[in-house]
Amino acid sequence: MKSWILHDVGDFRYDEKEMPKVSDAQVIVKVKAVGICGSDIARVYENGAHRMPLIIGHEFSGVVEQVGKYVDDEWIGKRVGIFPLIPCKECPACLNRKYEMCSQYSYLGSRVDGGFAEYVSVPEWNLIELPDNVSFEQAAMLEPMAVAVHAMRRLSLVHDASVAVCGLGTIGQLLIMFLLERGIKNIYPIGNKDSQKESVLAMGIPEENYCDMRTMDVEAFLKEKTDRVGVASFFECVGKNETVTLALNEVAPGGQICMVGNPYSDMNLDKETYWKILRKQLVITGTWNSSFYGLDDEEAASDDWHYVLNALSSGGVSPEKLITHRLKMEELNKGFEMMRDKSEE
């Protein structure tokens, strides 16, 4: 089969490789659509994968073509999305059904072969069947959508309360999409690119609610919008010291903050900023990955992946509007170079 293989840092090649083998509890998926994650860029050009050579790519969808000994034949021909994290199911987190926090996990596309290939071997447990009205392109975005939903569900949100979203990369934009779908009214996106503004306005955010941090005083903007009280909830989707400080400064007394952005560097809080956590009695939470309970859990329908799938199948969200480029498999390197060099939005 054809595949993109990361042989070493900076050595990413379109190669022939043997078809994957299917073990007893796995299936072979023919890949139909796959997305490039920002982490893939660092994986190829900076950090490498946990083992190499490796087929990377973890945001993908496809069709089941072959099943293992212990897998029901009914899966053959099914359209599926794939939860990329493969939990150990034995550590304390797994035993508490917090698979996203597994301490001994494997992962499609970073620890075992992933989606930048014609075929992938996937554990049956990691499959989620797609409704007929959900496209392969939409399903390839299930993973980042579930990450956004996981962050959203970490906070207690009231429909008419104020919510700031600082950082409008893919996760920040998807978060706004799901906040709108949930009926949250007073959303204040904070971005730094014209394309980000265009995207969230197209979703239905009023222009007067958008803050361009390049040209506007963010603190003054949020004070004006909230009668100087501060926002009830703040999603920090950047991961920088100054935006974490902004969140602590501008959330209301008794407010809540969700830390979403991966850190760029060490975080350091001055004494006066730290005092605000205490004096405002803030609730601060982190978020990581997304919840997925697998096929064998009676509460599977309540996880983040099913939440997303329900919103997709009902037409409540349209993530495909965020797709900027579509590439043939053999042209995948163009997407990587574009994202690495920031040559296009």
HUTARA-V27851 format. One record per residue. N is the residue number from 1. PSI is psi in whole degrees, -180 to 180 (NA if undefined). D_FIRST is the distance of its C-alpha to the first C-alpha in whole Angstrom. Layout:
n=N psi=PSI d_first=D_FIRST
n=N psi=PSI d_first=D_FIRST
This chain:
n=1 psi=161 d_first=0
n=2 psi=143 d_first=4
n=3 psi=158 d_first=6
n=4 psi=118 d_first=10
n=5 psi=129 d_first=12
n=6 psi=107 d_first=15
n=7 psi=-33 d_first=17
n=8 psi=171 d_first=20
n=9 psi=123 d_first=23
n=10 psi=-6 d_first=22
n=11 psi=87 d_first=19
n=12 psi=112 d_first=16
n=13 psi=147 d_first=13
n=14 psi=107 d_first=11
n=15 psi=164 d_first=8
n=16 psi=142 d_first=6
n=17 psi=152 d_first=5
n=18 psi=146 d_first=6
n=19 psi=144 d_first=6
n=20 psi=150 d_first=9
n=21 psi=149 d_first=12
n=22 psi=122 d_first=15
n=23 psi=179 d_first=18
n=24 psi=-38 d_first=21
n=25 psi=20 d_first=22
n=26 psi=171 d_first=19
n=27 psi=161 d_first=16
n=28 psi=124 d_first=13
n=29 psi=130 d_first=13
n=30 psi=117 d_first=11
n=31 psi=132 d_first=11
n=32 psi=-31 d_first=14
n=33 psi=145 d_first=16
n=34 psi=141 d_first=16
n=35 psi=155 d_first=19
n=36 psi=121 d_first=20
n=37 psi=150 d_first=23
n=38 psi=-32 d_first=25
n=39 psi=-26 d_first=25
n=40 psi=-33 d_first=21
n=41 psi=-48 d_first=23
n=42 psi=-35 d_first=25
n=43 psi=-40 d_first=23
n=44 psi=-43 d_first=21
n=45 psi=-12 d_first=24
n=46 psi=-52 d_first=27
n=47 psi=-23 d_first=26
n=48 psi=-179 d_first=23
n=49 psi=173 d_first=21
n=50 psi=-32 d_first=23
n=51 psi=148 d_first=20
n=52 psi=148 d_first=18
n=53 psi=150 d_first=16
n=54 psi=142 d_first=14
n=55 psi=118 d_first=12
n=56 psi=-173 d_first=15
n=57 psi=118 d_first=16
n=58 psi=2 d_first=18
n=59 psi=89 d_first=19
n=60 psi=164 d_first=17
n=61 psi=166 d_first=17
n=62 psi=-158 d_first=15
n=63 psi=135 d_first=16
n=64 psi=125 d_first=16
n=65 psi=-22 d_first=14
n=66 psi=147 d_first=15
n=67 psi=154 d_first=18
n=68 psi=178 d_first=19
n=69 psi=-39 d_first=23
n=70 psi=14 d_first=25
n=71 psi=137 d_first=23
n=72 psi=133 d_first=25
n=73 psi=-18 d_first=23
n=74 psi=-18 d_first=25
n=75 psi=-26 d_first=22
n=76 psi=127 d_first=19
n=77 psi=-7 d_first=19
n=78 psi=141 d_first=21
n=79 psi=131 d_first=20
n=80 psi=152 d_first=20
n=81 psi=166 d_first=21
n=82 psi=122 d_first=20
n=83 psi=118 d_first=23
n=84 psi=-20 d_first=21
n=85 psi=129 d_first=24
n=86 psi=102 d_first=24
n=87 psi=157 d_first=27
n=88 psi=-26 d_first=29
n=89 psi=15 d_first=31
n=90 psi=-23 d_first=34
n=91 psi=167 d_first=35
n=92 psi=-40 d_first=38
n=93 psi=-46 d_first=37
n=94 psi=-41 d_first=34
n=95 psi=-20 d_first=37
n=96 psi=13 d_first=39
n=97 psi=25 d_first=36
n=98 psi=63 d_first=35
n=99 psi=-29 d_first=31
n=100 psi=-17 d_first=31
n=101 psi=19 d_first=33
n=102 psi=136 d_first=32
n=103 psi=-7 d_first=33
n=104 psi=40 d_first=30
n=105 psi=160 d_first=27
n=106 psi=174 d_first=23
n=107 psi=126 d_first=21
n=108 psi=125 d_first=18
n=109 psi=-6 d_first=17
n=110 psi=-25 d_first=19
n=111 psi=-30 d_first=20
n=112 psi=163 d_first=17
n=113 psi=139 d_first=13
n=114 psi=-144 d_first=13
n=115 psi=-6 d_first=12
n=116 psi=60 d_first=11
n=117 psi=168 d_first=7
n=118 psi=-32 d_first=6
n=119 psi=149 d_first=7
n=120 psi=142 d_first=10
n=121 psi=125 d_first=13
n=122 psi=136 d_first=16
n=123 psi=140 d_first=20
n=124 psi=-38 d_first=21
n=125 psi=-29 d_first=24
n=126 psi=1 d_first=23
n=127 psi=148 d_first=22
n=128 psi=122 d_first=24
n=129 psi=140 d_first=24
n=130 psi=135 d_first=25
n=131 psi=157 d_first=28
n=132 psi=-29 d_first=27
n=133 psi=9 d_first=29
n=134 psi=121 d_first=27
n=135 psi=164 d_first=24
n=136 psi=-36 d_first=20
n=137 psi=-46 d_first=21
n=138 psi=-43 d_first=24
n=139 psi=-27 d_first=23
n=140 psi=-14 d_first=20
n=141 psi=7 d_first=24
n=142 psi=-42 d_first=25
n=143 psi=-55 d_first=25
n=144 psi=-32 d_first=27
n=145 psi=-42 d_first=29
n=146 psi=-34 d_first=30
n=147 psi=-44 d_first=31
n=148 psi=-43 d_first=33
n=149 psi=-38 d_first=35
n=150 psi=-43 d_first=35
n=151 psi=-46 d_first=37
n=152 psi=-41 d_first=39
n=153 psi=-5 d_first=40
n=154 psi=-21 d_first=41
n=155 psi=154 d_first=44
n=156 psi=112 d_first=47
n=157 psi=135 d_first=47
n=158 psi=139 d_first=50
n=159 psi=-39 d_first=50
n=160 psi=9 d_first=52
n=161 psi=157 d_first=52
n=162 psi=139 d_first=51
n=163 psi=126 d_first=47
n=164 psi=139 d_first=46
n=165 psi=109 d_first=42
n=166 psi=117 d_first=42
n=167 psi=108 d_first=39
n=168 psi=48 d_first=37
n=169 psi=-164 d_first=33
n=170 psi=-46 d_first=31
n=171 psi=-43 d_first=32
n=172 psi=-41 d_first=36
n=173 psi=-41 d_first=35
n=174 psi=-36 d_first=33
n=175 psi=-45 d_first=36
n=176 psi=-40 d_first=39
n=177 psi=-43 d_first=37
n=178 psi=-30 d_first=37
n=179 psi=-42 d_first=41
n=180 psi=-43 d_first=42
n=181 psi=-31 d_first=40
n=182 psi=-12 d_first=42
n=183 psi=14 d_first=45
n=184 psi=129 d_first=46
n=185 psi=-45 d_first=49
n=186 psi=79 d_first=50
n=187 psi=133 d_first=46
n=188 psi=94 d_first=47
n=189 psi=141 d_first=43
n=190 psi=112 d_first=44
n=191 psi=-179 d_first=41
n=192 psi=22 d_first=41
n=193 psi=146 d_first=39
n=194 psi=-38 d_first=40
n=195 psi=-33 d_first=37
n=196 psi=-43 d_first=38
n=197 psi=-48 d_first=41
n=198 psi=-40 d_first=40
n=199 psi=-49 d_first=37
n=200 psi=-30 d_first=39
n=201 psi=-37 d_first=42
n=202 psi=-26 d_first=40
n=203 psi=-20 d_first=39
n=204 psi=6 d_first=43
n=205 psi=128 d_first=45
n=206 psi=142 d_first=48
n=207 psi=-34 d_first=48
n=208 psi=-12 d_first=51
n=209 psi=-4 d_first=49
n=210 psi=135 d_first=47
n=211 psi=120 d_first=47
n=212 psi=107 d_first=46
n=213 psi=-10 d_first=47
n=214 psi=-33 d_first=47
n=215 psi=-9 d_first=50
n=216 psi=153 d_first=51
n=217 psi=106 d_first=53
n=218 psi=-43 d_first=51
n=219 psi=-43 d_first=54
n=220 psi=-39 d_first=56
n=221 psi=-49 d_first=54
n=222 psi=-35 d_first=53
n=223 psi=-42 d_first=57
n=224 psi=-42 d_first=58
n=225 psi=-21 d_first=55
n=226 psi=19 d_first=57
n=227 psi=38 d_first=60
n=228 psi=8 d_first=60
n=229 psi=-37 d_first=59
n=230 psi=161 d_first=55
n=231 psi=150 d_first=52
n=232 psi=-35 d_first=52
n=233 psi=145 d_first=48
n=234 psi=121 d_first=46
n=235 psi=115 d_first=42
n=236 psi=105 d_first=41
n=237 psi=24 d_first=38
n=238 psi=-54 d_first=38
n=239 psi=30 d_first=39
n=240 psi=154 d_first=42
n=241 psi=-44 d_first=45
n=242 psi=-32 d_first=47
n=243 psi=-29 d_first=45
n=244 psi=-44 d_first=46
n=245 psi=-41 d_first=49
n=246 psi=-45 d_first=49
n=247 psi=-46 d_first=48
n=248 psi=-35 d_first=51
n=249 psi=-39 d_first=54
n=250 psi=-1 d_first=53
n=251 psi=147 d_first=52
n=252 psi=159 d_first=55
n=253 psi=134 d_first=57
n=254 psi=9 d_first=56
n=255 psi=-178 d_first=52
n=256 psi=145 d_first=49
n=257 psi=134 d_first=46
n=258 psi=121 d_first=42
n=259 psi=110 d_first=41
n=260 psi=-40 d_first=37
n=261 psi=136 d_first=36
n=262 psi=137 d_first=35
n=263 psi=136 d_first=37
n=264 psi=-31 d_first=37
n=265 psi=-173 d_first=40
n=266 psi=149 d_first=43
n=267 psi=133 d_first=45
n=268 psi=123 d_first=49
n=269 psi=131 d_first=51
n=270 psi=165 d_first=55
n=271 psi=-43 d_first=58
n=272 psi=-38 d_first=59
n=273 psi=-41 d_first=55
n=274 psi=-37 d_first=55
n=275 psi=-33 d_first=58
n=276 psi=-31 d_first=57
n=277 psi=-42 d_first=54
n=278 psi=-51 d_first=57
n=279 psi=-32 d_first=60
n=280 psi=-7 d_first=58
n=281 psi=56 d_first=56
n=282 psi=150 d_first=53
n=283 psi=119 d_first=50
n=284 psi=129 d_first=47
n=285 psi=151 d_first=44
n=286 psi=170 d_first=40
n=287 psi=146 d_first=37
n=288 psi=126 d_first=34
n=289 psi=-139 d_first=30
n=290 psi=159 d_first=31
n=291 psi=135 d_first=32
n=292 psi=126 d_first=30
n=293 psi=-6 d_first=31
n=294 psi=179 d_first=28
n=295 psi=-24 d_first=29
n=296 psi=18 d_first=32
n=297 psi=129 d_first=34
n=298 psi=-17 d_first=37
n=299 psi=18 d_first=37
n=300 psi=-34 d_first=34
n=301 psi=-13 d_first=35
n=302 psi=0 d_first=37
n=303 psi=172 d_first=34
n=304 psi=-36 d_first=33
n=305 psi=-39 d_first=29
n=306 psi=-33 d_first=31
n=307 psi=-49 d_first=34
n=308 psi=-46 d_first=31
n=309 psi=-38 d_first=30
n=310 psi=-41 d_first=34
n=311 psi=-38 d_first=34
n=312 psi=-49 d_first=31
n=313 psi=-25 d_first=32
n=314 psi=-6 d_first=36
n=315 psi=13 d_first=35
n=316 psi=-24 d_first=37
n=317 psi=154 d_first=34
n=318 psi=74 d_first=32
n=319 psi=-24 d_first=30
n=320 psi=-18 d_first=28
n=321 psi=-17 d_first=31
n=322 psi=-6 d_first=30
n=323 psi=125 d_first=26
n=324 psi=-32 d_first=27
n=325 psi=145 d_first=24
n=326 psi=124 d_first=21
n=327 psi=146 d_first=18
n=328 psi=158 d_first=15
n=329 psi=-43 d_first=12
n=330 psi=-11 d_first=12
n=331 psi=12 d_first=16
n=332 psi=-37 d_first=16
n=333 psi=-30 d_first=18
n=334 psi=-39 d_first=21
n=335 psi=-41 d_first=21
n=336 psi=-45 d_first=21
n=337 psi=-38 d_first=24
n=338 psi=-44 d_first=26
n=339 psi=-39 d_first=26
n=340 psi=-46 d_first=27
n=341 psi=-9 d_first=29
n=342 psi=40 d_first=31
n=343 psi=-22 d_first=31
n=344 psi=158 d_first=31
n=345 psi=NA d_first=31
